[in-house]
Amino acid sequence: QKEVEQDPGPLSVPEGAIVSLNCTYSNSAFQYFMWYRQYSRKGPELLMYTYSSGNKEDGRFTAQVDKSSKYISLFIRDSQPSDSATYLCAMSASQGSGGSNYKLTFGKGTLLTVNP
Amino acid sequence: DSGVTQTPKHLITATGQRVTLRCSPRSGDLSVYWYQQSLDQGLQFLIQYYNGEERAKGNILERFSAQQFPDLHSELNLSSLELGDSALYFCASSHSTGAKNIQYFGAGTRLSVL
């Protein structure tokens, strides 16, 4: 079983739709949960990060973490064509002692297309 | 702009050759990470350096090596290149203050091995 599972899609929605993107994970040591957005042929760009369980909202984006279910979600409200990109979830846990070697594990990404 | 600079943007070379990819981290970031991204494998962690020292290794081939210099820029060396090494190579940097490992990515180097 992979540490992080993410449905690759593709996911196609009409403009204005609510989008739900999800990842599941198996490592209970993960503490920080991030969502990155990657436009075609560009570097991943950090959208949001959350710590432990709970919700975090930033504009049209809401990140949710359910550690008991090992499940994280990113919701996009009022989706726009400019939201069309690949969305990658990422998680971090300590590899061992010390504060400088925390590994980030990525999902494979979900390709989202928002149609005008 | 993430503040992480990668050069070159594109690299085209032949099998068997050696190339060097360069990364300058964000100001103040001590950690540099290298990733390989191909269509079928997603973003694969290769190696991490922290303040000049290797700190973590991922799925890095023996033909690949990296280093971080005193000014904190890093280089990824890829040798005896094979067709399968064609991919996007990303560098990321972080301040690495613990599990809150927020990494900021460069724009990547697209390597084509012909």
Chai-1 contact restraints between the chains, C-beta under 6 A:
chainA,res_idxA,chainB,res_idxB,connection_type,confidence,min_distance_angstrom,max_distance_angstrom,comment,restraint_id
A,Q31,B,A99,contact,1.0,0.0,6.0,A-B,restraint_1
A,Y32,B,A99,contact,1.0,0.0,6.0,A-B,restraint_2
A,Y32,B,K100,contact,1.0,0.0,6.0,A-B,restraint_3
A,G43,B,F90,contact,1.0,0.0,6.0,A-B,restraint_4
A,G43,B,F105,contact,1.0,0.0,6.0,A-B,restraint_5
A,G43,B,G106,contact,1.0,0.0,6.0,A-B,restraint_6
A,G43,B,A107,contact,1.0,0.0,6.0,A-B,restraint_7
A,G43,B,G108,contact,1.0,0.0,6.0,A-B,restraint_8
A,P44,B,F105,contact,1.0,0.0,6.0,A-B,restraint_9
A,S92,B,A99,contact,1.0,0.0,6.0,A-B,restraint_10
A,S92,B,N101,contact,1.0,0.0,6.0,A-B,restraint_11
A,S94,B,A99,contact,1.0,0.0,6.0,A-B,restraint_12
A,G99,B,G98,contact,1.0,0.0,6.0,A-B,restraint_13
A,S100,B,Y50,contact,1.0,0.0,6.0,A-B,restraint_14
A,S100,B,R55,contact,1.0,0.0,6.0,A-B,restraint_15
A,S100,B,S96,contact,1.0,0.0,6.0,A-B,restraint_16
A,N101,B,R55,contact,1.0,0.0,6.0,A-B,restraint_17
A,N101,B,A56,contact,1.0,0.0,6.0,A-B,restraint_18
A,Y102,B,A99,contact,1.0,0.0,6.0,A-B,restraint_19
A,Y102,B,N101,contact,1.0,0.0,6.0,A-B,restraint_20
A,K103,B,A56,contact,1.0,0.0,6.0,A-B,restraint_21
A,L104,B,N101,contact,1.0,0.0,6.0,A-B,restraint_22
A,L104,B,Q103,contact,1.0,0.0,6.0,A-B,restraint_23
A,F106,B,L43,contact,1.0,0.0,6.0,A-B,restraint_24
A,K108,B,G42,contact,1.0,0.0,6.0,A-B,restraint_25
